[in-house]
Amino acid sequence: MYSFDSRVRYSESDENGTLSLLGMVDYLQDCSTFQSEDLGVGLAHLHAHHLGWFIAFWQIEIERLPRFTDPIVVSTWAYEFTNLYGLRNFTIVDADGSPCVRADSRWFLFDSEQQRPIRLPEAETAPYLTDAEPRLDMPALERKIDVAGPGTPMRAIVVGEQHLDTNHHMNNAQYVKLAGDALPEPFTSGRLSVWYRTAAQLGDTVVPIVHVVDLTDTEGNSFAVVRFENATRS
């Protein structure tokens, strides 16, 4: 298991003074990238081998979102690798060790020269197995999220440079933010699932369509589908 300590910053908080959905997913992503860097298989290594880890699916269970100034510990571990996917758990706990967030996720390795996902080389997976932990007791990861009905289109967003990550695509956490912004009420606890389908790039228009939140282009093709369950009012 890899962990780091932090404290919820003002810049990571929403208008109610709690950790925002964007800030929460950023913490999870930061934890996995910190682990990769410390294991010597981080961004420079991946870029040198024209590789990148892309996420296919998030399943995030939010017990509660910590508040501004709260001390937190963020942890992650890769618990299984198949031929094509890496499976990784995450937790965020408070100073007393009480759970705030638990997450499961499915990742694949993308070759930027071949422009396709590849089988996972042992050299890329072996470093993560030295501190592996068992999988969290969570429901099995889904393969996709069903989208039923026409839904309600919301305000479109054009992808700008502020949305991009080092892979030159819209960052994974930004999809969650856009989907959360499309809800009629803030989401503060429950289960959040994200099925990533096509990477949005600079200049793309993203149209949130609310039933689940289907983040589509102007032709109705999905970038990602986000489902919120058991939402509560903050």
Secondary structure, 3 states (H helix, E strand, C coil): CEEEEEECCHHHECCCCEECHHHHHHHHHHHHHHHHHHCCCCHHHHHHCCEEEEEEEEEEEECCCCECCCEEEEEEEEEEECCCCEEEEEEEEECCCCEEEEEEEEEEEEECCCCEEECCCHHHHHHHHHHCCCCCCCCCCCCCCCCCCCCEECCCEECCHHHECCCCCECHHHHHHHHHHCCCCCCCCEEEEEEECCCCCCCCEEEEEECCEEEECCCCCEEEEEEEECCCCC
